[in-house]
Amino acid sequence: MGEEVTRIMIGVNESSLKGYPHPSISSKGAFEWTIKKIVRSNVSSFNLLFLHVQVPDEDGYEDVDSIYASNEDFKNMKEKERVRGTHLLEYFVNRCNEIGVSCQAWIRQGDPKDVILNEVKRLRPDLLVVGSRGLGPFQKVFVGTVSEFCWKHAECPVMTIKRSADETPRDPVDD
Amino acid sequence: MGEEVTRIMIGVNESSLKGYPHPSISSKGAFEWTIKKIVRSNVSSFNLLFLHVQVPDEDGYEDVDSIYASNEDFKNMKEKERVRGTHLLEYFVNRCNEIGVSCQAWIRQGDPKDVILNEVKRLRPDLLVVGSRGLGPFQKVFVGTVSEFCWKHAECPVMTIKRSADETPRDPVDD
C-alpha cells in the first residue's frame, strides 16, 4: 500500500481488583475488542500506542506502611512504581507481539484526564480508544469518568468501549 | 480468513446548509474518516450500515406552503420525504460502491436518539459511528446532541468523530 498506518492510542490502567500487573477489565476489553473488530488480520495497517497514566496519590502511596524520610526512600518508591507500570504495559506489548501488530508503550504521571489529552496533542494519534466501566449517572458523581472527559475534549476521534454486563464486578466502580 | 466481517453502523443526516441530497458536514466527515483510517484497503473485512433518521417535524413540514387537506396531499408529502431520504443514502451507497466495501442503507422515522438506539438493539452492529458538530456546552443546551446521547446509551462500542475546525460553518449549529 505504501500508505501510512493508522495509529491508535489506547489508555490502559491496572485492575482495582486483582492488583498489578493485571490490566483492568475495561482496558483489557477495549484492547481485545480493537484487535478483534478493527485490526483483525490487517496487522500491518495499524500501530498501537499504549499509554498508562500513574496517579501519584493512588499508585504511590496506597501500600505505604512506613514514613518516607530520606531521598533514598523516595527513590525506592519511584523505582517500585516504575516496575509496576512496566509490568502492566508488558501484558499489552506481549499480546501485540503474539498478534504481530506493531506497538509502543509508555508511562506518564499525573491526572489521567489531563495527561491523556496532552498526549493526544503531542502525538496526534488517528484514534483514541478508551474503555469505560459504563457507570450510571449516580455512580459517576462520585468517581468521575476519564472516558467521558476524553470523549468531550480529545482533539481526535474517540472510541469508547463499555465493559460488558457479564464482566461487571459486584461493585461496578471496581474494574 | 473465513471470519465474520465487522459491521459498522453509521448514522447519517442531511446538511442544514446545502439541503438535500447533500449529507451534513459531520456525517460525510465521519464516513470518510472511517474509510480512510479503519476500513483502509481491507474492504472485504467490513460491512457498513447507513441509517438515516427522518424527523417528521423537520423534514416533512419545513417547506410546506399549502395546507394538506386530503389523503392525496399526505401521500404526496410522504412520497417527497421518501425520495429525499433515498437521495441522501444514494450518496453513501455510491461511495461504497466506488471503494468496493459492502453496505446497506435504510430510512427510519422518529427521534434520532431513540431510533438509533433501537436500531442498534435490533441489528447488533459491532460499532456505531456518529459524527459530531463538536458544540460547546452553551450551544448544546439549546440544540441537544445525538452523539452524546448515543455515546451514553448505545449497547455497543461508539466512535465519535468531531467535525474539524476548518469545516465548521459560521454558525456552528449548522452542519
Interface residues (C-beta under 8 A of the other chain):
Chain A: M1 E3 T6 W33 K37 I38 R40 S41 N42 S45 D126 L127 W151 P157 V158 M159 T160 I161 K162
Chain B: M1 E3 T6 W33 K37 I38 R40 S41 N42 S45 D126 L127 W151 P157 V158 M159 T160 I161 K162
